[in-house]
Amino acid sequence: MGSEPPILRALETSTADPRYPPTPPATPKRHQTRVATAGCETAPVGLWVIDLDGVVWRGPEAVPGSPDAVASLLERGDRVVFCTNDAAGPADKAEHLRRLGVPACPVITSADAVVAACADAAAVLVLGRPGLVRYLGDSGLPVTDVASLPDGGSLDGVDVVVVGALEDWDRSRIGMAADAVRSGARFLAANDDATFPTAGPDGPRLLPGNGALVAAVATAAGRSPEIAGKPHAPMASVIVERHGPVDVVVGDKPETDGALAVALGARYGLVLSGVTSAADLPADPAPWAVGADLADLVGASGAGRP
């Protein structure tokens, strides 16, 4: 990393909410791209922020070698924080990691970023899974699950609409969220990921992500959302406030993980075990290193360490 501190430069250019801008800095800090299998520059001992879907696991299964890769980082003195745009509570993700044999490390999800972004909310309407509703409520937010309201029920007093993710889309629920946004409520998406990788019967598969649900609400309401998750400022702020300066961000999506690295002034390690393949290279922002998977990237980044 350079000498500049990981200050969130994005905080200087706000749009919808002066506290939380919707986009990271426009000019990325570029590092030379190196292919991990050919050897990359040795990474300094420090904090690694690692994505989950497509990096540590695909659906219910671990990406081969990822548990040992995390263990290797910890053994050589690095710190690890897992950071996902999934809107589940962090305890759910920590339990999945435990089942896969991944060493215990702190977990941050986009639900944490939503909590930070809604600190001053008076009434939060949530379009999302029960786990998100429960986590926001347990964190002290005054929440109402849109699923608990009758069709066409009163939305009086709602000042924030949060869109997480749903297993089954319901037109009535989407319509009620859009009604509240049209009536002036703040529109906050946990993330706008277009897809997420999972394990399919014939190999890796991409399913529609929360961005598709967010787009449905935005289209119906005629408003664009603020985004809480990666690579935006609410998530970046949570990471820095809890864990301090970041040295390496690892993920499979340059537009989220790479952009988060730019916002944090960190190196970006791109893995090809998720949504990005070798055919998609070169990536933007340019990664510091590219690995076939997390084990490949971690192994090469530690070469030459004493």
N, C-alpha and C positions, 0 to 999 in steps of 0.2 A: 504493500500500500504506500501511497505517497504520504507526505507530511501533513496534508490538510486534514482537519478533524472531520468526523462523519456527521457534519451538521446537515440537517435536512434543508438543502437549498430550495427545495420545492415549496417550503413554507413561505418563501418570499413572494410567491406569485399565486394569490388566491383568486378564485372565481366565485362559485356559489356561496361558499362559507369561508370567511377569512382565516379560520383556524385550519381548515383541511382542504387543500387544493385537489382537484380531480386528476392531475397529471404530474408525473415526475419531471425533473429538469429536461429541457429539450436537447441539450448538448451533452452526450455521454462522455465519461472519461474512458478512453479506450486502452486496453492492454493488448500486447501481442497475443494472437491466438496460437495455442500450442496443442498438439494432439497428445493426449495423455499416454497413449500406448507407445509413442515415440519419445516420451520423457518430457516433462514440463518443468519450469522453474520451481525450485523448492519453495513451498509456502512457509511463511513465518508461523511460529506457534501463536495461536490466537483463537478468536471466536469464529466458528463456522455456523452459518445459518443454512439449514438443509430442508428443502421441500420434501414432501411425503409421496403424494400420488405420482407415479411414474419414476420415482427416484429410489425410495425405500421400499415401496410396495406397488403392486398393480392389483387393485381389488383386494381379495382376501389373501393373496400370496405375496411373500417377500420377493423383491428383485434379487436374483441370486447374488450372493456375496455382500449384500448391503448390511446385514447385522455385523459381520466381521469387519467391514469397513468402518462402521461407527466405533466399534471396540478399538480398532487400530488408532483412530484419531484420539480417543480418550487416553489410551496407553502412552501415546507420545506427548501428552501434555496439552493438547488442544481442548477447548470447550465446544460443546455442541448444543445448539438450540434447534428444534424442529419447528418449521413455520409453514403452515398450509393455508390456502385460501378456502378450504372447506369450512362451512359455517357451523360445524358441530362443536360441542364443548370440548375443551382440551383433554378432559379426563377420558372421554371416549377414544380419542386418538392414542393416548398414553396406554390404554388397555390393549388396543390393537397392536401397538409396538411390543408390549410385553409378551403377547401371545406369539409373535413372530420371532422372539428371542433377541430383540434389539435392546441394547443397554439403555437404562432409564436416563432420560435427559429432559429438560424443560420443553414444553410444547406450547406454541402460540397458534391460535386459529383466527380466522377472520371474525369469529364471534367476539374475541377479545378486542379487535379493532372497532367493532360496532359499539361495544360498551364504552370505549374511550370517546368515540365520536358522538355518543348520545348522553354524555355526562349531564347536560343541562335540560334534558327532555322532560316534559311534564306528562305526556301520554304517548306510548309507543305502540303502534299497530304492527304486528309481525305476520308476514306471509312467509312461512318457513316450516321446517320440520319441528316436531315437539321438543327435540333436544335443544334446538336453538332458543325456542321460547323459554324453556326451563332455565337454560344457562343465563339468559339475559335477566330473567326475573330473580334468579339466585344472586346475580351481581348487583341487585338493587334498583334496576330500572322498572318503572311502572308500565308493565307490558300487558297487551291483550292479544291473544291469538285470533287472527281473523276467522279461523275455523270454528271458534266458539260463538261467533255472532250469527244471528239468523240472517238469511238472505235479505239484503236491503236494510239491515239493522243500523242503528244510529252510530255515526262516526264523530259526533260532537266532541270537541276537545282534543282530538288526535293531532299532535304537532309533528310527529315523525312516523313515516312508514318505512319499515325495514323489510327488505326482500332477501331471504336466504335461499333455501332450495326446497323443492317439494318432490316426493317420490311420484305422486300422481297429481297432475295439474287439474285444477278445478276452475272453470270459467267464472263461476260466481265469486269465488275468493279473489281471483285476479281482478275482477271488476270492482270489488269493494276496495281493494288496495288502490286501484286507479282512481276511484271516486274520492278517496281521502287526499290523494296527491293533487287532483284537480281542484279540491277545495282549499288548497294552500299548505298542506302538510309538507314538511321537508321529506325528500325522497332519497333514501340511503340504501345502497346495495351492499351486501356483505362482500361480494366480488362480482366481476363481470366476465368470468372465464367462459369462453365459448364452449369448451369441451372439457371432459376429464377422462383419463385413461383407466381402463379396467381390464380384467382378464376375460376374454371371450372363448368360445369353444374351439376356435381355430387360431388362437393367438391373441395378442393385444387388440383391444377394441376401444373406440372413442364414443362416449355417450354425450348427449347435450348437457352443457354445464349450466350454472346459475345465470350466466349471461343471457341465455335464451329466455328464461323466465323474466329477467329484468327487462329485456327488450319488449316482451308482451305488455308489461305494466307501462313502460315508457311510451309505447305506441298508443295504448288506450288512453293514457293520461295526457299525452302531448307534452311531456316534460322529460328532460334528461336527468339521470341520477347523479348523486355524489357516490364515490366508491370508497369503502372502508378498507378493503383488503389490499394485497400486493398489486401493484408497486406503490400504492398511494400513501399519503402522509400519515393517516391514522395508524396503519399497520407499522410503518417505519418508526413512528414515534413510540409505539408500545415496545418494539424491539430494543431501541436505544435506551429508553427509560428503565427497562427491566434488566438489561444485560450489558449495556455500555457499547463501546465502539466495536464494529464488525469488521473482520478481516476478509472472509470469503463467504459468498452466497452461492449455494449450489441448487440447481433446478433444471427442469427439462423444457421450460418455456422462456425464451429470451424476452418476450414482451412483458412478462411479469417478474420472473426471477432475475433476469438480466437488468431490467429497469430498476428493480429494487436495489441491486448492487450499485447501480449508478447513483441512486438517491442517497445511499449510505456511504458513498466513497469507498466501496469495497471491490475486491476482485470477484469476477463472475466465473464459476465453473459450470459448464454446460454438459449435461449427460444425455446420451442418445437412447435411453431406456424407456422414454415416455413418448410425448407427442412430437418431438423433434427427431428427425433422422439425418443421416449423413447427406442425403439428397437435398436437405434444406439449408446446408451450409453454403456460403458464409452467413453467419447469424448477425443480427443487429439488435442490441449492442454487441460489439465484438467481444467474445469471451476471452478470459485469460488462459483458460485451458478447456479442452474438449475431451471427454472420456466416453467410452462405450457404455459405462454404467458407473455407479458410485465407487465400487471397488477399484475399478480402473483409474478413476480420477484421484482417489485418495492414495493409492499405491504410488502413482507417479509423482504426486505432489510432495511425498515424504522422502523421495530418493535423495540421498546425499545428506540427510540430517544426521547429526552425530548420535 
